[in-house]
Amino acid sequence: MLDLKFIRDNADTVRHAIQVKGVPLDLDELLRVDRELVELRARLETLQAERNANAKLVPKAGADERAALIARGKDLAEEIRAQEPALRAHEDALKQLLLRVPNIPHPSVPVGRDDSENVELRREGTLPTFSFTPLDHVQLLEKHGWADLERVARVSGSRSYLLKGDAVRLEQAIINYALDTLADAGFTLVSTTALVRPDTLVGTGHFPGGEDQVYKIEGADLMLAGTAEVPVNSLHAGEVLAEADLPVTYAAISAAFRSEAGSAGRDVRGLMRVHEFKKVEQYVITRADEAEGLAMFERLLGNAETILRGLELPYRVLQNCTGDMGAGKVLMYDLECWVPSEEKYRETHSCSYLGDWQARRTGIRYRDEAGRMQFPHTLNNTGIASPRILVPFLEVHQQADGTVRVPAALRPYLGGREVLGA
């Protein structure tokens, strides 16, 4: 959510953000509702002031005049009551429109329609070469009996997964390695629920607009979050934080659920796009300073790259264009790991800087050194998401005999084993 005064004073800038992000919002309608609301409030304030002044005259008035004043008071009260529904309707309409106003992208963000126009910034690591015919991740899982995708589909439907044996140990090892890496970087570990109230999804900016991606719990005012960012973003909702306690840095692990609406026919085979998964999310609340926010953005990105380097996965860094960065983002980078069977990079991490857009929605504030109340800035980035990360991991580290090599950084989490599947 943007500050309303900023929107009034910078309508052209906001209108441009709406256009380049492809947000379905009529800014002129928002400004019209805002003007009408200002006029309604002014009208009600005038009526209330007149009513108060009228009431003060009653005790001093004579009998005849008192009756007229009382009648006038009743008329004013009725007129005020008659105006209140319109006031509430305009307030609700303005709130809903404000929730759809996108954040202003950083000047460095390329203008584009969708992910096809994201810009590659750099590549890291060496792509694997094989002296044998490599298997894809599903073939590797099947070869070792590490998954049972057919049976679990009968239990849970398509886009579900079941790991077995060493694949379970591998998944847990990668998650624990990511948690330890982030803890060593000074982040507070949090294990949180995926059950959230709808207002938490409004707080992150997933609502309005992303309702079709979320599973709802029938008979309860609860939903299943697609990332730990959702519950953690609301942990401090309505609070006034101490500036000395900033930045707040969390590494939050939770189950994650996404309906994947609109993705029919995409990545239906294997582990790339499943409805339920496990995710470690970096989440930060920092001071309302863009320079600090951008420095923290690089820190979060660096943490994710440290994890990928430890897993010895070749990857590339992309800057997301305006049409692929989401309404609330000021800046967004994706990390994509190499998938040999597809001979292309696939997204495994997203790093986002949102300015004060989320804090305004959740009411998180802090008092700065001058005593002024400020909305802090928030950021988030994937620590690790599984089982998606297993796709590049298994394929990149497969060996000629069908075993899977374990990188040195991961061996302590697997009892010192150097290979799996031997």
N, C-alpha and C positions, 0 to 999 in steps of 0.2 A: 504494500500500500504506500502510495506517495502522499506527502503532505498536501492538503487541499490548497493552501496558499501558494505552494510551489506550482501546482497545476494551473491555478488562475494566472500566475505571473509568467508562466513558461508554456503556454498552450501550444505553441508551434513545436517546441522540443518534445512535448508529450505526444502530440499528434504524429510526429515523425517516428517515435518509438512504437506507437500503435501500428503504424504502417509497416515498418521494417520487421517487426516481430509477428506480423500477421494476426494480430489480436482482434477478434470481432467486437469492437467497441466504437460507439459513436460519441466522440468527445464533445461535440456540440450539444448532444442531449444531456450529458453530464453537466456541462456549464449552464444549460438552461434550467435544469432541476436545481442546481446550486443557487442561481439567481432568484428563482421563485421561492426557495426555502428562506433565503435572506429576507425577502420581502414579507413572507408570512411571519417570520419571527419578529420583524420590526413592527408589523401590524399588531401582533399579539402583545408585544411589549407596550405599545401605545395604549391598547385597550386595558391592559393590566394597570398601567400607570393611572389612566383615567378612573378606573374602578377604585383604586386605592385612594386617590384624591377625593373621589365622591364619598367614599366611606368615612373619611375624616370630617366631612362637612355635616354628616347626619346628626351627631350628638349636639351640635351647636345650633341646629336649624329649628325654626318654629314648626308647629304641628303641620300646617299646610305644606310648607317647603320640605319637611322631613318625608312626608309621603311621596312627594315627587322624586326626592333623592333616592329613597328606597326602591321605587319603581325603576329609576334609571340604573341603579345598581344591579337589579335583577336582569334588566335588558343587557347590560354589559356582560354579566356572567354567562348569559345564554349565548351571546355573540362569541365569547371566548370559547365556550364549549363547542360551538358550531365550527370554529376554525381548527380545533385540535386534531380531528381526523385527517384533514388535509396536511397539517404539519407532520403528523406521524407518517403518513404515506410518503411525503417528500423525503423525510429523514431515512426511511427504509429504502426508498428508491436510490437515494444518493449513496447510501452505504453499499448497496449491491453494485452500483456502477463503479465506486471507488475500488472495490475488491478486484475489479477486472482491469484496472489501469496498470499497464506494465511498467517495470523499472526502466530507467534510462541506460542503454548499453554504454560501456566504456568506449571512448573514441577509437580504441585500437580494434574493436570488434568488426570483422568484415560483414558487409551487408549481403545476405543471401536468403534463399527461400527455404532450404531444407539441408539435411546432412550431406547431400551431394556437393554443397558449396562450402563446407568446412575447409579450413586451410591447414595443411600439414606444416608444423613448425620444425620438427626434427625427428630423426630415428635413432634408436639406441639398441645396442646389442647386435649380434651377428646371426643372420638367418641360418637355420640348420641345413646341412646337406646330408643326403642319405645314400649309402652304397647299396641299398636294398629298397624294395617297394614298401613304403611306409603305410601303416594302417591309420584309419581315422579313429577318433576317440571312442566311438561306439564299438568298433571292431576290437580295440584293445580291451575295453571293458568286458566284452563277450568272451574274448580269448582266455581271460584269466578268471572268469566267473565273478567279476567285481560289480555286476549290476544285474537287475532283473526288471527291465523296462516293460516287458510284455505283461508280466503278472501285475505289476503295480498299476498299469493302465486299466486293468480290470477292476482294481480296487478304487482308484482315484481319478480315472479318466485320462485323457491326453494331457501332455505337458506336465506329467508328474515323473518322479524318479525314485529309484531305490538303489542304494549302493550296498555292497557287500564286501566282507573281508578286508583286504589291505586298502581298498578304495575308501572305506570308512576311516581307517587310520590316517590315510593321506589327507582326506578332507579336514579332519580334526587337526592334523599337524600344521597344515597351511593356515588355518584359522588361528591356532595358538601362536604360530610364528608372527602373524600380523599383529595380534594383541600385544605380544611381548615387544615388538618393534615400536609400536605406538606408546606403550607404557614407558619404554626407555627414552622416548622423545618427550616425555613429560605430560602425556595425556592421561586423564583420569578414566579408568576403565569403568564402564557401566553395562550391566546386563539388564535389558529392559523388555517390556511386553510389546507385542504387536497389536494388542487390543487398544483402540483409541476412540475417543468421542469425535463426532464430526467436526467440532470447532477446532480440533488440533490440525485437521487437514486444511481448514480455512487459514489457520495460522501459518502453515508452511507455504501456502499458495497453491496446493494441489486442488483445492476447491475455491471458487467455482471453476468448472471447466474440465476437471479430471474425474468426475464421478463414475464414469464407465470403467475406470481402471481399478476400482476398489471393491473388495468383497464386503457386503453388509451382513451383520448378524441379525437375523430375523427375530423380532420380539424384544430387541434390546437396542438402546441408543449407542451402539458400538459398531466399529468397523475394523478391518484388518489392514494395518499400515504396510506399505511397500518398502519402507526403509526406516531405520531407527531415528533418522532425522525428524520424523513426524512427532513421536512422543517426546524426544529430548528437546526439541524446539519449544515445547510448551511447559517444560519443567519449571521454568522461571517466569511463566506468564503472569503479568500483573505485578511483578516484583520491581523494587528499586534496588539495584545492585550497587555495591561499593566500588568506586572506580579502582581502588587498590586491588580488588579481587579480579580485575580484568587483565588479560583475557581468561575466559573460562574455556577449557579445552577438554572435550570428551572423546573417548573412543568407545562407541556404544555397539554392543552386539545384540542382535535380536533375530527372530524369524522374520521373514518378509513375504508378503503375498501380493501378487499382481494378476489381475484378470486377463491381461494381455489382449484386451478388446482392440479390434482393428488390426490384429497381426495374423489373421487366418492365413495358413499356408506358409508362414515364415518360420524357419528354424524348428520345424515340427519333429525333427529327428535328433535324439540325444539330449544333451544337457545345456544347450545354449540359452533356451528361452522357456523356462518352466514357471509354473504358477506359484510354487512355494520354494523358498531357498533360505540360506543363511547369509547374513551380511554383517560386516564390521564397518561402521560408519564413523568418519571423523566429523566432529561438529564443534564450531567455535563461536563464542560471543566475544567481540572485541570492541574497543573504543570507536566512537564515531569519527574516524579519521581515515580518509581514503588511502593515504600512504601506508598506514599501519595495516589496513585491510588488504592491500595488494601484497605487502610483505608476508602477511599470514597466508594468503593464497599460494604464494611460492613455497611456503613451509609445508602446507598440506600436500601440494603437488610433489614436493621432495620426499615426503614420507611415503607416498604411494610408489614413487619410483624406487625408493630404497627397498621396499617389499618386492617389487618386480625384479630388481637386480639380484636380490637374494634368492629368488626363485629361478634365476638365470633364464628369464623369458625375454626374447627380443620384442620391442614395442616401439610405438611411435606416439608423438604428442600432437594433438590436433587442437586448433582454436575453433570453437563452435561459432558459426555465423549467426546473425540475428534471428533467422527463422528456425534455428535448431537449438536455441539456448534457453527457451522457457521464459515466461512472462516476468518472473521475479529477478532474473539474473542480470547483474552488471557485467560479469565476465565469466566465461565457462570454457574449460579445456576438457577434452576427453583423452584418456589413455587407451590405446588399442594394442592388444597382443597378437603376435603372428600365429595363425592357424595353418599349419602345413597342408592339411588335406584340402583346404579351400584356396590355398595360395593367396591369402589376403589377411589383413589385420582385422580383428574384431574387438569391439568396445568392451572393456572390463572395468574401467574407472571413469568417474566424472567429477571434476573439481569445479565448485561454484562459489562465487562471491556475490552476495545479495544486498550489500549496503544496509540501510535501516528498514528495508521493505518488509521483512518478516517481523522485526521487533515492533514496528508500528501496528501490525496485525495482532500480535500477542500482548502488547502493552508492556513489554520489557523496557525498563529505563535505568539510567544511572545518573548520579549528580557529579558534574565535572568539578575541576579545581576552582572555577569561578562561582560555583554554587548553582549553576544552571542545570536543569533536567534535560537529558539527552537520550535519544533512542540509539542503542548500540548497533553495531554492524554484525552480521552473521555470515558464516561460511560453512560449507560442508564438502566432503570428498569421500569417496569410497576408500575404505582400508583394504577390504577384500570381500568379494561376493562369490559364494560357492553354491551350486556346483559349476557355475560358468567358468571359473578360473581353471577347472580341471580339463577343459577342452584344449586350450593351448598347452597346458602343463604336460598332459599325457602324450600329446602328439609331438611336441618338441623334444621330449626326453626319452622317447622310445629308442630301443637299440635293436640290432640285427636279429638277436635271438628272441625278441619279443618282450624282453624285460624293460622296465622303466627306470632310468637312472635317477637317483635322488641327489639334488644339489647339496653341497656341503652345509649351507646354512640351515637346511631342513633336517639333516641327519640326527641332531640331538632330539628332535621331536618324534623320531621313528626308531628309537633304540640303537642309533648308530648305523642303521642299515644304509648301504650304498645303492642297492637296487631293490625294486619290488617286482614280484612275479617270477623270481628264480625258483 
